[in-house]
């Protein structure tokens, strides 16, 4: 069993920034691809960004150019730097290490 603990969510005005953090309990972390997903009210959960063990990253179109995913294998941690936040970024953000999910952290962007 792997535990994923997210933090860093909150309320921010449009145009602002937040950094999400996910710490994994798994002892062997460096070989696993990791990802951030989000789920807005009434919508399906969607991929935001993912990063492989060799630090190759992909982003969904709505966040490309504004969000940056990174990882620190020594700390079993991944990050999501979110800049120029928009109201439509409001969602619960989840960390994912297949097949495990974190509990989610709420991000609310006000206009």
Secondary structure per residue as TSV (DSSP state, phi and psi in degrees):
chain	resnum	aa	ss	phi	psi
A	1	X	-	360.0	135.9
A	2	X	-	-116.8	132.7
A	3	X	-	-103.0	135.5
A	4	X	E	-121.0	124.4
A	5	X	E	-120.8	114.2
A	6	X	E	-93.4	153.5
A	7	X	E	-155.1	167.8
A	8	X	-	106.1	-6.2
A	9	X	-	-70.8	172.6
A	10	X	E	164.9	-167.4
A	11	X	E	-104.0	131.0
A	12	X	E	-144.2	151.0
A	13	X	E	-79.1	154.0
A	14	X	T	-54.9	137.1
A	15	X	T	93.2	-11.3
A	16	X	-	-83.8	-174.2
A	17	X	-	-132.8	151.5
A	18	X	E	-144.8	153.4
A	19	X	E	-123.4	121.5
A	20	X	E	-93.6	147.1
A	21	X	E	-128.2	140.4
A	22	X	E	-132.0	122.3
A	23	X	E	-108.0	128.8
A	24	X	E	-102.6	142.4
A	25	X	-	-83.4	-13.3
A	26	X	-	-63.3	132.9
A	27	X	S	-69.5	-41.2
A	28	X	-	-98.3	103.0
A	29	X	-	-110.2	-32.0
A	30	X	T	-65.1	-24.6
A	31	X	T	-89.7	-0.6
A	32	X	S	-103.7	133.3
A	33	X	-	-68.9	145.9
A	34	X	E	-128.9	160.1
A	35	X	E	-151.5	158.7
A	36	X	E	-112.6	133.5
A	37	X	E	-120.8	165.6
A	38	X	E	-143.5	155.4
A	39	X	E	-139.8	116.4
A	40	X	-	-90.0	157.8
A	41	X	T	-55.6	129.0
A	42	X	T	77.3	5.4
A	43	X	S	-121.4	163.2
A	44	X	-	-77.2	155.1
A	45	X	-	-66.9	136.6
A	46	X	E	-131.6	150.5
A	47	X	E	-70.4	134.3
A	48	X	E	-101.2	-52.3
A	49	X	E	-161.6	153.1
A	50	X	E	-139.1	157.5
A	51	X	E	-142.4	133.6
A	52	X	-	-86.5	177.9
A	53	X	T	-69.6	-20.9
A	54	X	T	-99.5	21.3
A	55	X	-	71.7	18.5
A	56	X	-	-80.3	129.1
A	57	X	E	-120.2	148.4
A	58	X	E	-129.9	153.8
A	59	X	E	-133.8	148.1
A	60	X	-	-71.6	156.7
A	61	X	T	-60.0	-39.7
A	62	X	T	-63.7	-22.3
A	63	X	T	-112.9	-9.9
A	64	X	T	-58.1	133.1
A	65	X	T	89.6	-13.2
A	66	X	T	-116.2	-32.8
A	67	X	E	-107.1	150.1
A	68	X	E	-135.0	124.8
A	69	X	E	-98.5	141.5
A	70	X	E	-148.3	168.9
A	71	X	E	-145.1	151.1
A	72	X	E	-126.6	99.7
A	73	X	G	-65.7	-30.7
A	74	X	G	-65.9	-25.6
A	75	X	G	-106.3	5.7
A	76	X	T	52.1	42.7
A	77	X	E	-132.7	140.1
A	78	X	E	-120.9	158.2
A	79	X	E	-130.2	157.1
A	80	X	E	-135.0	105.2
A	81	X	E	-85.8	121.8
A	82	X	E	-118.0	116.1
A	83	X	-	-115.0	160.3
A	84	X	S	49.6	50.4
A	85	X	-	-64.2	145.6
A	86	X	-	-118.7	159.5
A	87	X	G	-56.2	-36.6
A	88	X	G	-72.2	-5.0
A	89	X	G	-81.8	-7.5
A	90	X	-	-60.7	124.3
A	91	X	E	-178.2	170.6
A	92	X	E	-89.9	128.6
A	93	X	E	-103.4	132.1
A	94	X	E	-120.4	140.1
A	95	X	E	-89.8	141.8
A	96	X	E	-135.8	125.3
A	97	X	E	-128.4	102.6
A	98	X	T	-48.0	127.3
A	99	X	T	-98.9	22.3
A	100	X	E	-97.4	150.4
A	101	X	E	-126.6	146.9
A	102	X	-	-78.7	-179.8
A	103	X	-	-82.8	-13.8
A	104	X	-	94.2	152.1
A	105	X	E	-135.2	132.8
A	106	X	E	-80.4	131.5
A	107	X	E	-118.9	122.4
A	108	X	E	-123.1	124.4
A	109	X	E	-112.9	120.9
A	110	X	E	-98.5	152.8
A	111	X	-	-86.6	360.0
